[in-house]
């Protein structure tokens, strides 16, 4: 038994909704990755002490 609605119009609605949700999730992922990269860059010491 399929959980998808019958009919092309209803299926098109589901596809449109899922594409919008995927776009939203991809934007959130990109934002999170950029934030993590910025945080990781800040943690890296710029001037390392000499290794004597």
N, C-alpha and C positions, 0 to 999 in steps of 0.2 A: 504494500500500500504506500503510495507516494504522499509526501507531506506538501507537495507543491500544488497550487491551485490549478484548476482546469481552465483552459482557454488562453489564447494568445495575449489578450489585453491584460489579464490578471498576471500572467507570467512576465509581461513587459514591465508592469508596475513593480514586481518583485525585483527584477533585474535593475531597474532604475534606482530603487531604494538601496540595494546592495552596493551598487557602484558609488552612490553618495556616501554610504557608510565606509567603504574602502578608502575613498579619498580622504575622509575625515581621519581615519586611523593612520593613513600614510603621513598626513600633515602632523599629527600628534607624535608619531615616531620620529619624523625629521626634527621636530622641535626638541624632543627629548635627547636625541643624538647630538644636536648642536649644543645643548646645555651641558651635557656630559663632557663634550670635547672642550668647552670653555673652562669647565671646572678642572679637568685634568691638566689643561695648559697652565692654569694658575698654580697648581700644586708643584709643577716642575721648577726647581730652583734655577734661577738664571745665572747666578755667579756661584759656581761651586768652589769650595775651599780647596787649596792645593792638597794633593795626596801625598804629602811628605811622610 
